[in-house]
Amino acid sequence: MTRYAPLDAVSALETDDLHHRYGERVALAGVSFAVGRGEIFGLLGPNGGGKTTLFRILATLLRPSAGRAAVFAHDVVREPDAVRRHLGVVFQHPGLDGKLTVGENLRHHGHLFGLRGAELAARVGTFLERLGLAERLSDRVDRLSGGLRRRAELAKTLIPEPDLLLLDEPSTGLDPGSRCQFTALLRELRTRHGLTAVLTTHLLDEAEACDRLGILHAGRLVTVGSPDELKARVGGDVVVIRAARPEILRDKLEERFGCVATLVGDSLRLERARGHEFVRDLVEAFPAEVRSVSVGRPTLEDVFIQLTGHRLWGGLPAEGEA
């Protein structure tokens, strides 16, 4: 029998060698990481990379094939009730009743957690005010915009005052401005209430706003670090070259400049110090073969490509879990 070390009581969330299979297909392969209390932690990866499987295990909705996970030192398999008392979960698809008003949705959710009377009314008022929904108390949910529905969903989740928020693709359907407001709200809740948040995302701007990120690819956690730390590991400028015959140009680049380029789709990608000077030399050396070239500072997508050899939106096989 596998023996696992005790999971850390000071962590809000911790996984230890977590595995999951759907028949013969591996969805998670030995995922281990920890999230500190008060941290905003992101799980970045494409659809099908394992994020939703991991999320469902942490939310006590799915039993892992092997390994362990704990929320505030409570095992998600052996102590699901204790785990749920700490959790607030925002699913990718809204869980609001569109035919009820915003206030009715929040009050009914509070009833499920044993809240009644003045305490429930105070919490409803507090979170609607904090989320800019005070004037929408009596509006039916199906008449709200997508951004307002997402805010109402978060307000509902916050009614029991959870210690840990699990957010599955929380910005689905939101415009960039609403995503920025959503991130600002998470930081305010962290500052005011010590809230911890773990979110899954495939959006680079949402990932950039996290304190730390774990990159999931094909069920494996390939790296963990702050956005700045991860981008610093790329090194130099990122040069992307489009060519008529990229495979042939790749060999010529290695022979002429001693650099190894990665073929990503129909483009060549490489990291190079003083990239603007390299672009000049590249075009002079192969003017007939280079169709276009760009140079820029590393992004989180560049980190993902460097670590996996795939684009973030490369279309991995679906997880088949929902």
C-alpha positions in Angstrom: 0.0 0.0 0.0 1.3 3.5 -0.9 2.1 5.6 2.2 1.6 9.3 1.9 3.1 12.0 4.0 0.6 13.9 6.2 -1.0 16.8 4.3 0.0 20.2 5.6 -2.5 21.8 8.1 -1.2 25.3 7.2 -2.2 24.9 3.5 -5.6 25.8 2.3 -5.4 23.1 -0.3 -2.9 20.3 -1.0 -2.7 17.4 -3.5 -0.3 14.5 -3.2 0.4 12.3 -6.3 -3.2 12.6 -7.5 -4.2 10.2 -10.4 -7.4 9.6 -12.2 -8.5 7.5 -15.2 -11.5 7.2 -17.4 -11.2 3.6 -18.4 -7.9 3.3 -20.2 -7.4 7.0 -20.7 -5.3 8.9 -18.1 -6.9 12.3 -17.1 -4.5 13.0 -14.2 -1.0 11.6 -13.7 0.7 12.3 -10.4 -0.5 15.9 -9.7 1.1 17.4 -6.5 0.9 21.0 -5.4 -0.1 23.1 -2.4 -2.0 26.4 -2.1 -1.3 28.7 0.8 -4.0 30.4 2.8 -5.1 33.7 1.2 -3.5 32.9 -2.1 -5.1 33.2 -5.6 -3.9 30.2 -7.5 -4.6 29.4 -11.1 -4.6 26.2 -13.0 -3.8 27.1 -16.6 -4.2 24.7 -19.5 -6.3 23.9 -22.6 -9.6 22.2 -22.6 -8.9 18.5 -22.1 -5.7 19.1 -20.1 -7.1 17.7 -16.8 -8.3 20.9 -15.1 -12.0 20.0 -14.8 -11.2 16.5 -13.5 -8.9 18.0 -10.8 -11.5 20.5 -10.0 -14.3 17.9 -9.5 -12.0 15.9 -7.2 -11.3 18.9 -5.1 -15.0 19.7 -4.9 -15.7 16.2 -3.6 -17.7 15.4 -6.7 -15.3 12.7 -8.1 -13.2 10.1 -6.2 -9.6 10.0 -7.5 -8.2 6.7 -8.8 -5.1 7.2 -6.6 -3.4 9.8 -4.5 -4.8 12.2 -2.0 -6.1 15.7 -1.8 -7.0 17.8 1.3 -8.8 21.1 2.0 -7.6 22.7 5.3 -6.2 19.3 6.2 -9.5 17.5 5.6 -9.2 14.6 3.2 -11.6 15.0 0.2 -12.5 11.3 0.2 -12.6 10.4 3.9 -14.0 13.7 5.1 -16.2 15.2 2.3 -18.6 16.9 4.7 -15.8 18.7 6.6 -14.3 19.8 3.2 -17.6 21.1 1.9 -18.0 23.3 5.0 -14.9 25.2 3.9 -15.8 25.4 0.2 -17.6 27.8 -2.1 -17.9 26.5 -5.7 -18.6 28.5 -8.8 -19.2 26.1 -11.7 -18.4 26.8 -15.3 -22.1 26.7 -16.1 -24.4 28.9 -14.0 -26.3 27.3 -11.1 -28.9 30.1 -10.7 -32.6 29.6 -11.3 -33.4 32.1 -14.1 -37.1 32.3 -13.2 -36.3 33.5 -9.7 -35.0 36.9 -8.7 -31.5 37.6 -7.6 -32.6 37.9 -4.0 -34.7 34.7 -4.1 -31.7 32.7 -5.5 -29.4 34.0 -2.7 -32.0 33.4 0.1 -32.7 29.9 -1.1 -29.0 29.1 -1.2 -28.6 30.5 2.3 -31.4 28.2 3.5 -29.4 25.2 2.4 -26.7 26.2 4.8 -29.1 26.8 7.7 -29.1 30.6 7.5 -32.3 32.4 8.4 -33.7 35.7 9.4 -31.7 38.8 10.1 -28.3 37.1 9.6 -29.2 35.8 6.1 -30.7 39.2 5.1 -27.6 41.0 6.3 -25.3 38.7 4.2 -27.5 39.0 1.2 -27.4 42.8 1.4 -23.6 42.9 2.1 -22.6 40.7 -0.9 -25.0 42.3 -3.3 -23.7 45.7 -2.3 -20.1 44.5 -2.6 -20.7 43.1 -6.0 -22.6 46.1 -7.3 -26.0 44.2 -7.5 -27.9 46.0 -4.7 -30.3 47.5 -7.3 -30.8 44.1 -8.9 -32.3 42.4 -5.8 -35.7 42.1 -7.4 -34.7 41.5 -11.0 -35.3 38.0 -12.5 -32.0 36.3 -13.3 -32.9 35.5 -16.9 -33.2 39.2 -17.6 -29.6 40.0 -16.5 -26.6 40.3 -18.7 -24.0 37.6 -18.7 -21.6 39.7 -16.5 -24.3 40.4 -14.0 -25.3 36.8 -13.8 -21.7 35.9 -13.1 -21.7 38.4 -10.3 -24.9 37.0 -8.9 -23.5 33.5 -9.1 -20.5 34.7 -7.0 -22.7 36.5 -4.5 -24.7 33.3 -4.0 -21.5 31.3 -3.4 -20.3 33.8 -0.9 -23.4 33.8 1.3 -22.1 30.9 3.5 -18.8 32.8 3.8 -16.5 30.0 2.6 -12.8 29.9 3.3 -11.9 28.6 -0.1 -13.4 29.4 -3.5 -13.1 26.9 -6.3 -13.8 28.7 -9.6 -14.1 26.6 -12.7 -13.5 28.9 -15.7 -15.0 31.9 -13.8 -14.8 34.4 -16.7 -16.8 32.3 -19.2 -19.0 34.7 -21.1 -17.4 37.9 -19.6 -15.9 40.7 -21.6 -12.3 41.8 -20.8 -13.5 44.7 -18.6 -15.7 42.4 -16.6 -12.9 40.0 -16.2 -10.7 42.7 -14.7 -13.5 43.7 -12.3 -13.9 40.1 -11.3 -10.2 39.7 -10.5 -10.2 43.0 -8.5 -13.1 41.6 -6.5 -11.2 38.4 -5.7 -8.3 40.5 -4.4 -10.6 42.6 -2.3 -12.2 39.5 -0.7 -8.7 38.1 -0.1 -7.7 41.4 1.6 -10.9 41.9 3.6 -11.8 38.3 4.5 -8.6 36.2 4.0 -10.3 34.3 1.2 -8.3 31.7 -0.7 -9.2 31.1 -4.4 -8.3 28.4 -6.8 -9.4 28.9 -10.4 -9.1 27.0 -13.7 -8.6 29.0 -16.8 -7.3 29.0 -20.4 -7.3 32.8 -20.6 -3.9 34.5 -20.4 -5.1 37.8 -18.8 -6.9 35.9 -16.1 -3.8 33.7 -15.4 -1.6 36.8 -15.3 -3.6 38.1 -12.4 -3.0 35.1 -10.2 -0.4 35.0 -7.4 0.9 31.6 -8.7 0.0 29.3 -11.5 0.2 25.6 -12.1 0.3 24.6 -15.8 -1.6 21.4 -16.6 -1.0 19.6 -19.8 -2.3 16.1 -20.7 -3.0 15.4 -17.0 0.4 16.4 -15.8 1.4 19.4 -13.7 4.4 20.6 -15.7 5.4 23.6 -13.6 4.3 25.9 -10.8 5.4 29.5 -10.1 4.3 33.1 -10.3 3.5 34.5 -13.8 6.7 36.6 -13.7 8.8 33.6 -12.6 7.5 31.4 -15.3 8.0 34.0 -18.1 11.6 34.7 -16.8 12.4 31.0 -17.4 11.9 31.4 -21.1 14.9 33.7 -21.4 15.5 36.3 -24.1 13.0 37.5 -26.8 10.5 35.2 -28.5 10.9 35.1 -32.3 8.1 33.6 -34.4 8.9 32.9 -38.1 6.4 32.0 -40.8 8.0 30.3 -43.8 7.0 28.5 -47.0 8.8 25.4 -45.9 9.3 25.7 -42.1 10.8 22.2 -41.6 13.6 22.9 -44.1 14.2 26.4 -42.7 14.5 24.9 -39.2 17.4 22.8 -40.3 19.0 25.8 -42.0 18.6 27.9 -38.9 20.4 25.4 -36.8 23.2 25.1 -39.3 23.6 28.9 -39.9 23.0 30.3 -36.4 23.3 27.3 -34.1 19.8 27.7 -32.7 17.1 25.1 -32.3 13.6 26.2 -33.4 10.4 24.5 -32.4 7.8 23.8 -35.1 4.4 24.9 -33.7 1.7 24.6 -36.3 3.0 26.2 -39.5 5.4 28.5 -37.6 8.9 28.2 -36.1 9.4 29.5 -32.6 12.7 30.2 -30.7 14.1 32.2 -27.9 17.0 34.6 -28.6 18.8 37.3 -26.8 18.6 40.7 -28.6 15.9 39.3 -30.8 15.6 42.4 -33.0 19.2 41.9 -34.1 18.6 38.3 -34.9 15.6 39.2 -37.0 17.8 41.4 -39.2 20.4 38.7 -39.6 17.6 36.1 -40.3 16.0 38.2 -43.1 19.4 38.9 -44.7 20.4 35.2 -44.6 17.1 33.8 -46.0 15.2 36.6 -47.7 13.3 34.3 -50.1 12.2 31.8 -47.4 10.9 34.0 -44.6 7.3 35.1 -45.2 7.0 37.1 -41.9 8.7 37.3 -38.5 7.7 38.8 -35.2 9.6 39.4 -32.0 8.4 40.2 -28.5 8.8 39.6 -24.8 7.7 36.1 -23.4 4.1 35.5 -22.6 2.5 32.7 -20.6 1.6 31.1 -23.9 5.3 31.1 -24.7 5.9 29.4 -21.4 3.3 26.8 -22.3 4.8 26.2 -25.7 8.3 25.9 -24.4 7.2 23.3 -21.8 4.8 21.2 -23.9 5.6 21.9 -27.5 1.9 22.8 -28.1 -0.1 26.0 -28.3 -2.4 26.7 -25.4 -5.4 26.5 -27.8 -4.0 23.5 -29.6 -7.1 21.3 -29.3 -6.1 18.4 -27.1 -8.6 15.5 -27.0 -11.5 16.3 -24.7 -11.5 14.8 -21.2 -14.9 13.2 -21.8 -16.0 13.9 -18.3 -19.0 16.2 -18.8 
